[in-house]
Amino acid sequence: MPGERNSNQPAVQGARNGLEQLKYEIANELGATLGGDRTSRENGTVGGYMTKRMVQFAEQQLKSGQRI
């Protein structure tokens, strides 16, 4: 987003685009609009769902015996 000051760095190099795509996909599913003019609760909800989905993915990978 323009004017966004995000100093977070992905733990895996090259993952930024995928995380951005996931963020907007989840925001769309929730009917949320992201941005600096939104409340921390609104923006944070999207981050919470991102975490939940990534944990579910990791659990599925572990359950199937695949390395993450």
C-alpha positions as CSV (number, residue, x, y, z in Angstrom):
1,M,0.0,0.0,0.0
2,P,1.3,3.5,-0.7
3,G,2.7,5.2,2.3
4,E,2.9,2.0,4.2
5,R,5.9,1.8,6.6
6,N,6.4,-1.9,7.1
7,S,9.9,-3.0,8.2
8,N,8.9,-6.7,8.6
9,Q,11.0,-9.1,6.6
10,P,9.8,-12.6,5.6
11,A,11.7,-15.4,7.3
12,V,12.1,-17.0,3.9
13,Q,13.7,-15.0,1.2
14,G,11.4,-14.5,-1.8
15,A,8.2,-15.2,0.1
16,R,7.1,-11.5,0.2
17,N,4.9,-11.7,-3.0
18,G,3.2,-14.9,-1.8
19,L,2.5,-13.4,1.6
20,E,1.1,-10.2,0.0
21,Q,-1.2,-12.3,-2.2
22,L,-2.4,-14.3,0.8
23,K,-3.0,-11.1,2.7
24,Y,-5.3,-9.6,0.1
25,E,-7.0,-13.0,-0.6
26,I,-7.9,-13.3,3.1
27,A,-9.0,-9.6,3.3
28,N,-11.3,-10.2,0.3
29,E,-12.8,-13.3,1.9
30,L,-13.5,-11.4,5.1
31,G,-14.8,-8.4,3.2
32,A,-12.1,-6.2,4.8
33,T,-10.4,-3.2,3.4
34,L,-6.7,-2.9,4.4
35,G,-4.9,0.4,5.0
36,G,-3.7,3.0,7.3
37,D,-7.1,4.5,7.7
38,R,-8.5,1.3,9.1
39,T,-8.4,0.3,12.7
40,S,-5.8,-2.0,14.2
41,R,-8.5,-4.5,14.9
42,E,-9.5,-4.6,11.2
43,N,-6.0,-4.9,9.9
44,G,-5.0,-7.3,12.7
45,T,-7.9,-9.7,11.9
46,V,-6.4,-10.3,8.5
47,G,-3.0,-11.0,10.1
48,G,-4.6,-13.5,12.5
49,Y,-6.3,-15.4,9.7
50,M,-3.0,-15.4,7.8
51,T,-1.3,-17.0,10.7
52,K,-4.1,-19.5,11.2
53,R,-4.0,-20.6,7.5
54,M,-0.2,-20.9,7.6
55,V,-0.3,-23.1,10.7
56,Q,-3.0,-25.3,9.1
57,F,-0.8,-25.7,6.0
58,A,2.2,-26.6,8.1
59,E,0.2,-29.1,10.1
60,Q,-1.0,-30.8,6.9
61,Q,2.5,-31.0,5.7
62,L,3.7,-32.6,8.9
63,K,0.8,-35.0,9.0
64,S,1.6,-36.2,5.5
65,G,5.3,-36.7,6.4
66,Q,6.5,-33.9,4.1
67,R,9.2,-31.5,5.2
68,I,8.2,-27.9,5.3
